[in-house]
């Protein structure tokens, strides 16, 4: 049996080395804990997924965690809150949630594999009419309204790392964001790769895009005319061919 202590109203359960402590059951959901490793497996809702993501083919109503959209009720299936504990944060980085997927074994070229550190999904199984936003992932950076922020400040931050000895294969691309889809239905509205929404409040965006914060312009803009009176050109790949869009400084 695991050792159980009660300290200040908290039950501390320490399973023996190599043993797993399970809270819950396989029907209604559970968490597995192991000494020195924390949570090793979890099942939420009536599904075989390790963490409920929705197989959809055999799912039905109430197989997931039931949510309510009204204010002050059950907005989240899983909520994580973190803060600085009242102490100034030092150099480095922090995150309320961290997801990591590691590939240790080589994958053959014929495999159609997709791998993600974190996945988001919104599945619509009924008609929806709303002036809100439907999306698989939502992120926002917010402040109380009186702070001075001397830092780059965004709702989402995406990037890519390629080591000094690594290589991206010919014919492939890498970057911070990839936009795609599977479009087969009727487009009574408009389908676009990117949509910049009109911001709420009294202010508007200063520009649609920013390329770097110095004269390098993130490698996206060249100080050279395409033709006519333009002074710069924006570099874009179209079907694998490098092309240029003329732009002006005034």
N, C-alpha and C positions, 0 to 999 in steps of 0.2 A: 504494500500500500504506500502511496506517496505521503510524504511528511506534510502536515497541514498546521500552520500557525495562524493565530488571530491576533493582529497588531493594529491598534487604533481603528478598529472597525473594518480592516481589510483582511481578507482571507489570503494567505500566502501558501500556495501549493507547489511543492518541489518534487517532481517525479524523479525516481532513481535514474542514474546515468544510463542512456540508451533506451529508456522507456518513454512512451508517449502518453500524455494526459489529454483525454478528449472530453470537451464540454459540449453537451448536446447529443444528438443521435443522427443516424443516417437518413431518417425519414424527414425530420423537420429542420435539419441543419446543425452544423457543429464547427468547432475550432479544435485543431490538434496542436499541442504545445510540446516542445522537447527542451530539456535543460541545455542552456548554452546556445540554442538556435532560435528560440522564440516560436512564433507561429510557423508550423511546417506545412499545414494543409487546412483549408477551410471550405465549407460547403454552406451556401446560403440559399434558402428556399428549397423547394422540392424538385431538384434537378441533379444530374450526375456531374455537372461542371465543378471543377475545383473551386472557382469563384464564379458566381452566377453571371454569365454573359449572354445567355439566351440562345439556345440552339434553334428556336422558333419552330422547327418542323413538328415537334411533339409537345410544345408548350401550350398552356391554356391559362385562363384568368386565375389569379391568386397563387400561381406557382412561384412567383417572385415575392419580394417584400412590397407590401401594399403602401403606396404613397398618397398623400393628400396635398393639393397645391395651395390651399388656403394659408394665409399668413399665420405663423405661430403653431402650425401643425406639423405633420410628418413630410418635410420637403425631401429628405435624403434617405437612401437605403443605408449609407455608411457615411458618417460625418467625422472629420478629424480637425481638431482645433489646436493650434500651437501659438506661442508668443515668446517674447524674449525674456520673460521672467523678471522684468524690471531692470535688467542689466544691459548696458550698451553692447551691441553685437560687434565683434572684432572682424578683421579681414577674413574673407572666406565666403562661404555660402551656406544657406539654410533652406529647408523645404519642409512643408507640413506633410507631404507624401512623396515617397521616392519609389520609382519602379525601375527595375533593371532586368533585362533579358540577356543572358550571356550564351554565345555559341562557341563551344570548345572543339567541336568536331567538324571537319571540312564537309561542305555540302556539294554534291555533284551538280554539274551544270544543268542536267535534265530535270531537276526537281523544281517544281513551282512552289517555292517557299516564300511566305511573308512572315516577318518577325518584328515585334514591336515591344518597346519598353512599357508603354501604357496604351491601352485601347479604349476608345469611347464609341458607343453605339446608341442611336435612337432608332427604335423599330416602331413604325406606324402601322397598326393593325386595324384602324378604323378611320372614317372620315374626320378631318380636323379643319375647323375654320377659326382662325385666331389672328389678332394683330400682333401677337408676340413672335418669338423666334424659335424655330425647331432646329436643333443641331445635335450632332453626336458628342461634341465637346464644347464647353463654355469656360472662358477664363476672363477675369477682369482685374485690373489694378485700381484700387480706390483709396481715397484719403478722407479725412474728416472735413476738410474744407479750408483749413487755416494754415496748413503746413507749407514750408518751403522745401521743394524737392530739387536738389542739385544732382540729378542722376537721370539716365535714360529710364523711361517709365512706360511700360507696355503691359497689356493684358495677356500677351503670349510672347514667349521667346524661344526661337527654334534655331538650331545650328547643326553643323556637321564637322566631324574631326577626321582627318586623314593623316596618319603618322608619316614621318619622314621616309620610311622604307615601304610604305603601303602604296597601293596602286588601284585606281579605278579603271576597269576594263574599257576597251574601245567600244564606242557605240552606246555607252551608258552615261547617265548624268548623276551628279550629286549636288546637294544644296540644302538650304534650311527648311524649305517647305515644298511639298509636291501636292498638286491639286489634280484630282481625277474624278471618275464617277462611272456609273453604269446607267446610261440614259436610253430608255426605250418607250416611254409614255408620250402622251400628247403635250406639247409645249404651248398651252394657251398663254402662259406667262413667258418669261425669258429665262434661258439657261446660260449662265456665265461662269467662267473659271474663278472670278473674284468679284465680290460686291462690296463697295465701300458705302456703308450706311450713313445717312445724314445724322450727325451727332445730336443728342438731346442737349438742352440748355441754350444759352444765349450765344455761344461761340461756334465757329466752324473750323474745319481743318485748315492749316496754312497751305498745304500742298497734298497731292495724292501720294507721292513717294519721296523718300530721301535716300540718296546714294552716298553713303559714307559721311564722315564728319571732318574730312580733311581733303587735300588736293588730289588724293588718289581716287576719290569718288568710288570706292569699293570695287574698282576695276570694271565698272559698268558703263562709264562715260568716257569718251575720248575727246581731247581738245583738238578737234579736226573737223573741218566742214565736209558735209556730204555733197553739197552743191548749193549755189545761190548765196544768200547772205547769212546763213546759219553759221554758228561758231563751234558747236559741239555736236557729237553724235552719240546716241544711245545704242549699245551693243545688245542684240537679241539673237537667239537661235530660232530659226523657223525651219522645221523639218530637218534638223541637223545641219543646216547651212547658216553661217554667221552673216547677219544682215544689220543694217544701220537705220535708225530713225533720226532724222535731223532735229536738233533742238537749238534754242536760242538763249543767250544770257540776258537779253533785253527785248 
